[in-house]
Amino acid sequence: MYVVKKVPRAKRAEPDKYGETKQRYQIMLTETASLELDRVAEILLITRSELIEQVIRQGLLEKVVLLEESA
């Protein structure tokens, strides 16, 4: 038997701390990437969604260098 504690959900229609309402999007990740996302979010005590939001807003995506795949 599992016990689940009910926690009230935030109202999605209200702007968050960024002054915008969040929308639901779907992305596909490998299991490795998903586990790493979970690991880092857990260390920082934030949600996966908030981790992705902060990475994007801090401009870290612009610093990513894509490695060329060898043919």
PDB file as gemmi writes it, atoms N, CA and C in Angstrom:
CRYST1    1.000    1.000    1.000  90.00  90.00  90.00 P 1                      
ATOM      1  N   MET A   1       0.838  -1.170   0.000  1.00  0.00           N  
ATOM      2  CA  MET A   1       0.000   0.000   0.000  1.00  0.00           C  
ATOM      3  C   MET A   1       0.889   1.242   0.000  1.00  0.00           C  
ATOM      4  N   TYR A   2       0.520   2.219  -0.804  1.00  0.00           N  
ATOM      5  CA  TYR A   2       1.255   3.475  -0.886  1.00  0.00           C  
ATOM      6  C   TYR A   2       0.441   4.589  -0.243  1.00  0.00           C  
ATOM      7  N   VAL A   3       1.125   5.470   0.466  1.00  0.00           N  
ATOM      8  CA  VAL A   3       0.488   6.627   1.069  1.00  0.00           C  
ATOM      9  C   VAL A   3       0.971   7.854   0.313  1.00  0.00           C  
ATOM     10  N   VAL A   4       0.045   8.639  -0.182  1.00  0.00           N  
ATOM     11  CA  VAL A   4       0.379   9.833  -0.944  1.00  0.00           C  
ATOM     12  C   VAL A   4      -0.192  11.040  -0.233  1.00  0.00           C  
ATOM     13  N   LYS A   5       0.651  12.011   0.027  1.00  0.00           N  
ATOM     14  CA  LYS A   5       0.200  13.232   0.674  1.00  0.00           C  
ATOM     15  C   LYS A   5      -0.263  14.215  -0.389  1.00  0.00           C  
ATOM     16  N   LYS A   6      -1.465  14.731  -0.231  1.00  0.00           N  
ATOM     17  CA  LYS A   6      -1.989  15.701  -1.183  1.00  0.00           C  
ATOM     18  C   LYS A   6      -1.421  17.073  -0.869  1.00  0.00           C  
ATOM     19  N   VAL A   7      -0.906  17.724  -1.902  1.00  0.00           N  
ATOM     20  CA  VAL A   7      -0.363  19.067  -1.771  1.00  0.00           C  
ATOM     21  C   VAL A   7      -1.079  19.942  -2.783  1.00  0.00           C  
ATOM     22  N   PRO A   8      -1.583  21.101  -2.360  1.00  0.00           N  
ATOM     23  CA  PRO A   8      -2.279  21.955  -3.324  1.00  0.00           C  
ATOM     24  C   PRO A   8      -1.348  22.401  -4.439  1.00  0.00           C  
ATOM     25  N   ARG A   9      -1.817  22.343  -5.670  1.00  0.00           N  
ATOM     26  CA  ARG A   9      -1.046  22.766  -6.828  1.00  0.00           C  
ATOM     27  C   ARG A   9      -1.132  24.271  -6.988  1.00  0.00           C  
ATOM     28  N   ALA A  10      -0.051  24.816  -7.487  1.00  0.00           N  
ATOM     29  CA  ALA A  10      -0.065  26.248  -7.799  1.00  0.00           C  
ATOM     30  C   ALA A  10      -1.003  26.466  -8.973  1.00  0.00           C  
ATOM     31  N   LYS A  11      -1.649  27.609  -8.990  1.00  0.00           N  
ATOM     32  CA  LYS A  11      -2.532  27.931 -10.101  1.00  0.00           C  
ATOM     33  C   LYS A  11      -1.687  28.265 -11.317  1.00  0.00           C  
ATOM     34  N   ARG A  12      -1.860  27.522 -12.392  1.00  0.00           N  
ATOM     35  CA  ARG A  12      -1.031  27.696 -13.577  1.00  0.00           C  
ATOM     36  C   ARG A  12      -1.365  28.973 -14.349  1.00  0.00           C  
ATOM     37  N   ALA A  13      -2.538  29.525 -14.131  1.00  0.00           N  
ATOM     38  CA  ALA A  13      -2.952  30.689 -14.899  1.00  0.00           C  
ATOM     39  C   ALA A  13      -2.333  31.990 -14.369  1.00  0.00           C  
ATOM     40  N   GLU A  14      -1.681  31.921 -13.202  1.00  0.00           N  
ATOM     41  CA  GLU A  14      -1.103  33.118 -12.616  1.00  0.00           C  
ATOM     42  C   GLU A  14       0.367  33.246 -12.997  1.00  0.00           C  
ATOM     43  N   PRO A  15       0.829  34.463 -13.270  1.00  0.00           N  
ATOM     44  CA  PRO A  15       2.246  34.670 -13.582  1.00  0.00           C  
ATOM     45  C   PRO A  15       3.130  34.213 -12.428  1.00  0.00           C  
ATOM     46  N   ASP A  16       4.287  33.616 -12.757  1.00  0.00           N  
ATOM     47  CA  ASP A  16       5.212  33.162 -11.733  1.00  0.00           C  
ATOM     48  C   ASP A  16       6.221  34.261 -11.421  1.00  0.00           C  
ATOM     49  N   LYS A  17       7.323  33.905 -10.792  1.00  0.00           N  
ATOM     50  CA  LYS A  17       8.306  34.912 -10.382  1.00  0.00           C  
ATOM     51  C   LYS A  17       8.985  35.593 -11.557  1.00  0.00           C  
ATOM     52  N   TYR A  18       8.843  35.047 -12.753  1.00  0.00           N  
ATOM     53  CA  TYR A  18       9.412  35.668 -13.943  1.00  0.00           C  
ATOM     54  C   TYR A  18       8.406  36.594 -14.631  1.00  0.00           C  
ATOM     55  N   GLY A  19       7.209  36.702 -14.074  1.00  0.00           N  
ATOM     56  CA  GLY A  19       6.197  37.577 -14.644  1.00  0.00           C  
ATOM     57  C   GLY A  19       5.470  36.975 -15.832  1.00  0.00           C  
ATOM     58  N   GLU A  20       5.613  35.687 -16.029  1.00  0.00           N  
ATOM     59  CA  GLU A  20       4.963  34.993 -17.141  1.00  0.00           C  
ATOM     60  C   GLU A  20       4.249  33.769 -16.607  1.00  0.00           C  
ATOM     61  N   THR A  21       3.235  33.320 -17.334  1.00  0.00           N  
ATOM     62  CA  THR A  21       2.612  32.048 -16.979  1.00  0.00           C  
ATOM     63  C   THR A  21       3.370  30.936 -17.688  1.00  0.00           C  
ATOM     64  N   LYS A  22       3.546  29.834 -16.997  1.00  0.00           N  
ATOM     65  CA  LYS A  22       4.260  28.705 -17.592  1.00  0.00           C  
ATOM     66  C   LYS A  22       3.306  27.893 -18.462  1.00  0.00           C  
ATOM     67  N   GLN A  23       3.850  27.368 -19.535  1.00  0.00           N  
ATOM     68  CA  GLN A  23       3.119  26.504 -20.443  1.00  0.00           C  
ATOM     69  C   GLN A  23       3.710  25.107 -20.356  1.00  0.00           C  
ATOM     70  N   ARG A  24       2.926  24.115 -20.687  1.00  0.00           N  
ATOM     71  CA  ARG A  24       3.409  22.738 -20.692  1.00  0.00           C  
ATOM     72  C   ARG A  24       4.030  22.438 -22.051  1.00  0.00           C  
ATOM     73  N   TYR A  25       5.264  21.911 -22.026  1.00  0.00           N  
ATOM     74  CA  TYR A  25       5.960  21.492 -23.236  1.00  0.00           C  
ATOM     75  C   TYR A  25       6.490  20.090 -23.025  1.00  0.00           C  
ATOM     76  N   GLN A  26       6.665  19.385 -24.093  1.00  0.00           N  
ATOM     77  CA  GLN A  26       7.190  18.030 -24.009  1.00  0.00           C  
ATOM     78  C   GLN A  26       8.536  17.989 -24.709  1.00  0.00           C  
ATOM     79  N   ILE A  27       9.548  17.429 -24.031  1.00  0.00           N  
ATOM     80  CA  ILE A  27      10.858  17.246 -24.646  1.00  0.00           C  
ATOM     81  C   ILE A  27      11.239  15.778 -24.514  1.00  0.00           C  
ATOM     82  N   MET A  28      12.119  15.336 -25.373  1.00  0.00           N  
ATOM     83  CA  MET A  28      12.587  13.958 -25.309  1.00  0.00           C  
ATOM     84  C   MET A  28      14.052  13.957 -24.908  1.00  0.00           C  
ATOM     85  N   LEU A  29      14.394  13.106 -23.923  1.00  0.00           N  
ATOM     86  CA  LEU A  29      15.749  12.990 -23.419  1.00  0.00           C  
ATOM     87  C   LEU A  29      16.131  11.525 -23.347  1.00  0.00           C  
ATOM     88  N   THR A  30      17.421  11.263 -23.386  1.00  0.00           N  
ATOM     89  CA  THR A  30      17.874   9.905 -23.109  1.00  0.00           C  
ATOM     90  C   THR A  30      17.701   9.653 -21.619  1.00  0.00           C  
ATOM     91  N   GLU A  31      17.745   8.412 -21.230  1.00  0.00           N  
ATOM     92  CA  GLU A  31      17.621   8.084 -19.814  1.00  0.00           C  
ATOM     93  C   GLU A  31      18.776   8.709 -19.028  1.00  0.00           C  
ATOM     94  N   THR A  32      19.965   8.695 -19.611  1.00  0.00           N  
ATOM     95  CA  THR A  32      21.131   9.278 -18.946  1.00  0.00           C  
ATOM     96  C   THR A  32      20.923  10.768 -18.676  1.00  0.00           C  
ATOM     97  N   ALA A  33      20.459  11.509 -19.677  1.00  0.00           N  
ATOM     98  CA  ALA A  33      20.224  12.942 -19.521  1.00  0.00           C  
ATOM     99  C   ALA A  33      19.121  13.202 -18.491  1.00  0.00           C  
ATOM    100  N   SER A  34      18.076  12.404 -18.508  1.00  0.00           N  
ATOM    101  CA  SER A  34      16.980  12.559 -17.565  1.00  0.00           C  
ATOM    102  C   SER A  34      17.446  12.319 -16.133  1.00  0.00           C  
ATOM    103  N   LEU A  35      18.255  11.295 -15.932  1.00  0.00           N  
ATOM    104  CA  LEU A  35      18.779  11.005 -14.596  1.00  0.00           C  
ATOM    105  C   LEU A  35      19.697  12.125 -14.115  1.00  0.00           C  
ATOM    106  N   GLU A  36      20.504  12.677 -15.013  1.00  0.00           N  
ATOM    107  CA  GLU A  36      21.392  13.774 -14.647  1.00  0.00           C  
ATOM    108  C   GLU A  36      20.591  15.028 -14.299  1.00  0.00           C  
ATOM    109  N   LEU A  37      19.545  15.288 -15.049  1.00  0.00           N  
ATOM    110  CA  LEU A  37      18.659  16.415 -14.762  1.00  0.00           C  
ATOM    111  C   LEU A  37      18.044  16.254 -13.372  1.00  0.00           C  
ATOM    112  N   ASP A  38      17.576  15.061 -13.066  1.00  0.00           N  
ATOM    113  CA  ASP A  38      17.018  14.772 -11.741  1.00  0.00           C  
ATOM    114  C   ASP A  38      18.066  14.958 -10.645  1.00  0.00           C  
ATOM    115  N   ARG A  39      19.275  14.458 -10.882  1.00  0.00           N  
ATOM    116  CA  ARG A  39      20.349  14.517  -9.885  1.00  0.00           C  
ATOM    117  C   ARG A  39      20.695  15.968  -9.542  1.00  0.00           C  
ATOM    118  N   VAL A  40      20.888  16.784 -10.563  1.00  0.00           N  
ATOM    119  CA  VAL A  40      21.265  18.181 -10.336  1.00  0.00           C  
ATOM    120  C   VAL A  40      20.119  18.958  -9.685  1.00  0.00           C  
ATOM    121  N   ALA A  41      18.898  18.737 -10.148  1.00  0.00           N  
ATOM    122  CA  ALA A  41      17.738  19.415  -9.561  1.00  0.00           C  
ATOM    123  C   ALA A  41      17.595  19.057  -8.081  1.00  0.00           C  
ATOM    124  N   GLU A  42      17.841  17.792  -7.757  1.00  0.00           N  
ATOM    125  CA  GLU A  42      17.736  17.356  -6.363  1.00  0.00           C  
ATOM    126  C   GLU A  42      18.805  18.023  -5.495  1.00  0.00           C  
ATOM    127  N   ILE A  43      20.029  18.116  -6.005  1.00  0.00           N  
ATOM    128  CA  ILE A  43      21.109  18.774  -5.266  1.00  0.00           C  
ATOM    129  C   ILE A  43      20.754  20.234  -4.991  1.00  0.00           C  
ATOM    130  N   LEU A  44      20.186  20.906  -5.988  1.00  0.00           N  
ATOM    131  CA  LEU A  44      19.849  22.323  -5.869  1.00  0.00           C  
ATOM    132  C   LEU A  44      18.510  22.572  -5.171  1.00  0.00           C  
ATOM    133  N   LEU A  45      17.792  21.485  -4.869  1.00  0.00           N  
ATOM    134  CA  LEU A  45      16.475  21.558  -4.220  1.00  0.00           C  
ATOM    135  C   LEU A  45      15.473  22.369  -5.027  1.00  0.00           C  
ATOM    136  N   ILE A  46      15.492  22.152  -6.344  1.00  0.00           N  
ATOM    137  CA  ILE A  46      14.528  22.789  -7.236  1.00  0.00           C  
ATOM    138  C   ILE A  46      13.950  21.727  -8.165  1.00  0.00           C  
ATOM    139  N   THR A  47      12.888  22.067  -8.871  1.00  0.00           N  
ATOM    140  CA  THR A  47      12.278  21.121  -9.796  1.00  0.00           C  
ATOM    141  C   THR A  47      13.089  21.058 -11.089  1.00  0.00           C  
ATOM    142  N   ARG A  48      12.846  20.016 -11.858  1.00  0.00           N  
ATOM    143  CA  ARG A  48      13.481  19.896 -13.177  1.00  0.00           C  
ATOM    144  C   ARG A  48      13.118  21.093 -14.038  1.00  0.00           C  
ATOM    145  N   SER A  49      11.868  21.489 -13.984  1.00  0.00           N  
ATOM    146  CA  SER A  49      11.386  22.620 -14.758  1.00  0.00           C  
ATOM    147  C   SER A  49      12.140  23.901 -14.392  1.00  0.00           C  
ATOM    148  N   GLU A  50      12.309  24.129 -13.103  1.00  0.00           N  
ATOM    149  CA  GLU A  50      13.003  25.334 -12.638  1.00  0.00           C  
ATOM    150  C   GLU A  50      14.484  25.291 -13.027  1.00  0.00           C  
ATOM    151  N   LEU A  51      15.100  24.121 -12.991  1.00  0.00           N  
ATOM    152  CA  LEU A  51      16.490  23.985 -13.407  1.00  0.00           C  
ATOM    153  C   LEU A  51      16.655  24.376 -14.869  1.00  0.00           C  
ATOM    154  N   ILE A  52      15.787  23.860 -15.721  1.00  0.00           N  
ATOM    155  CA  ILE A  52      15.848  24.191 -17.153  1.00  0.00           C  
ATOM    156  C   ILE A  52      15.605  25.683 -17.347  1.00  0.00           C  
ATOM    157  N   GLU A  53      14.623  26.241 -16.647  1.00  0.00           N  
ATOM    158  CA  GLU A  53      14.310  27.674 -16.739  1.00  0.00           C  
ATOM    159  C   GLU A  53      15.532  28.520 -16.389  1.00  0.00           C  
ATOM    160  N   GLN A  54      16.210  28.179 -15.288  1.00  0.00           N  
ATOM    161  CA  GLN A  54      17.355  28.963 -14.848  1.00  0.00           C  
ATOM    162  C   GLN A  54      18.538  28.838 -15.804  1.00  0.00           C  
ATOM    163  N   VAL A  55      18.783  27.643 -16.316  1.00  0.00           N  
ATOM    164  CA  VAL A  55      19.874  27.449 -17.273  1.00  0.00           C  
ATOM    165  C   VAL A  55      19.654  28.318 -18.505  1.00  0.00           C  
ATOM    166  N   ILE A  56      18.440  28.334 -19.008  1.00  0.00           N  
ATOM    167  CA  ILE A  56      18.125  29.132 -20.199  1.00  0.00           C  
ATOM    168  C   ILE A  56      18.225  30.619 -19.889  1.00  0.00           C  
ATOM    169  N   ARG A  57      17.666  31.059 -18.778  1.00  0.00           N  
ATOM    170  CA  ARG A  57      17.654  32.482 -18.445  1.00  0.00           C  
ATOM    171  C   ARG A  57      19.037  33.029 -18.106  1.00  0.00           C  
ATOM    172  N   GLN A  58      19.958  32.184 -17.682  1.00  0.00           N  
ATOM    173  CA  GLN A  58      21.319  32.632 -17.377  1.00  0.00           C  
ATOM    174  C   GLN A  58      22.208  32.644 -18.617  1.00  0.00           C  
ATOM    175  N   GLY A  59      21.622  32.275 -19.752  1.00  0.00           N  
ATOM    176  CA  GLY A  59      22.389  32.307 -20.997  1.00  0.00           C  
ATOM    177  C   GLY A  59      23.373  31.162 -21.151  1.00  0.00           C  
ATOM    178  N   LEU A  60      23.216  30.118 -20.354  1.00  0.00           N  
ATOM    179  CA  LEU A  60      24.170  29.015 -20.419  1.00  0.00           C  
ATOM    180  C   LEU A  60      24.059  28.218 -21.715  1.00  0.00           C  
ATOM    181  N   LEU A  61      22.898  28.232 -22.347  1.00  0.00           N  
ATOM    182  CA  LEU A  61      22.758  27.511 -23.608  1.00  0.00           C  
ATOM    183  C   LEU A  61      23.643  28.125 -24.687  1.00  0.00           C  
ATOM    184  N   GLU A  62      23.862  29.428 -24.614  1.00  0.00           N  
ATOM    185  CA  GLU A  62      24.706  30.102 -25.601  1.00  0.00           C  
ATOM    186  C   GLU A  62      26.168  29.708 -25.453  1.00  0.00           C  
ATOM    187  N   LYS A  63      26.549  29.160 -24.299  1.00  0.00           N  
ATOM    188  CA  LYS A  63      27.935  28.778 -24.045  1.00  0.00           C  
ATOM    189  C   LYS A  63      28.211  27.318 -24.387  1.00  0.00           C  
ATOM    190  N   VAL A  64      27.183  26.607 -24.817  1.00  0.00           N  
ATOM    191  CA  VAL A  64      27.337  25.201 -25.164  1.00  0.00           C  
ATOM    192  C   VAL A  64      28.012  25.093 -26.531  1.00  0.00           C  
ATOM    193  N   VAL A  65      29.044  24.255 -26.587  1.00  0.00           N  
ATOM    194  CA  VAL A  65      29.734  24.010 -27.850  1.00  0.00           C  
ATOM    195  C   VAL A  65      29.351  22.619 -28.300  1.00  0.00           C  
ATOM    196  N   LEU A  66      28.782  22.519 -29.486  1.00  0.00           N  
ATOM    197  CA  LEU A  66      28.402  21.208 -30.010  1.00  0.00           C  
ATOM    198  C   LEU A  66      29.614  20.548 -30.637  1.00  0.00           C  
ATOM    199  N   LEU A  67      29.832  19.312 -30.259  1.00  0.00           N  
ATOM    200  CA  LEU A  67      30.939  18.547 -30.831  1.00  0.00           C  
ATOM    201  C   LEU A  67      30.500  17.920 -32.139  1.00  0.00           C  
ATOM    202  N   GLU A  68      31.346  18.002 -33.135  1.00  0.00           N  
ATOM    203  CA  GLU A  68      31.043  17.389 -34.433  1.00  0.00           C  
ATOM    204  C   GLU A  68      31.093  15.877 -34.276  1.00  0.00           C  
ATOM    205  N   GLU A  69      30.090  15.188 -34.798  1.00  0.00           N  
ATOM    206  CA  GLU A  69      30.098  13.724 -34.771  1.00  0.00           C  
ATOM    207  C   GLU A  69      30.994  13.238 -35.889  1.00  0.00           C  
ATOM    208  N   SER A  70      31.854  12.249 -35.570  1.00  0.00           N  
ATOM    209  CA  SER A  70      32.717  11.705 -36.618  1.00  0.00           C  
ATOM    210  C   SER A  70      31.903  10.768 -37.493  1.00  0.00           C  
ATOM    211  N   ALA A  71      32.108  10.882 -38.799  1.00  0.00           N  
ATOM    212  CA  ALA A  71      31.328  10.083 -39.750  1.00  0.00           C  
ATOM    213  C   ALA A  71      31.891   8.701 -39.910  1.00  0.00           C  
TER     214      ALA A  71                                                      
END                                                                             
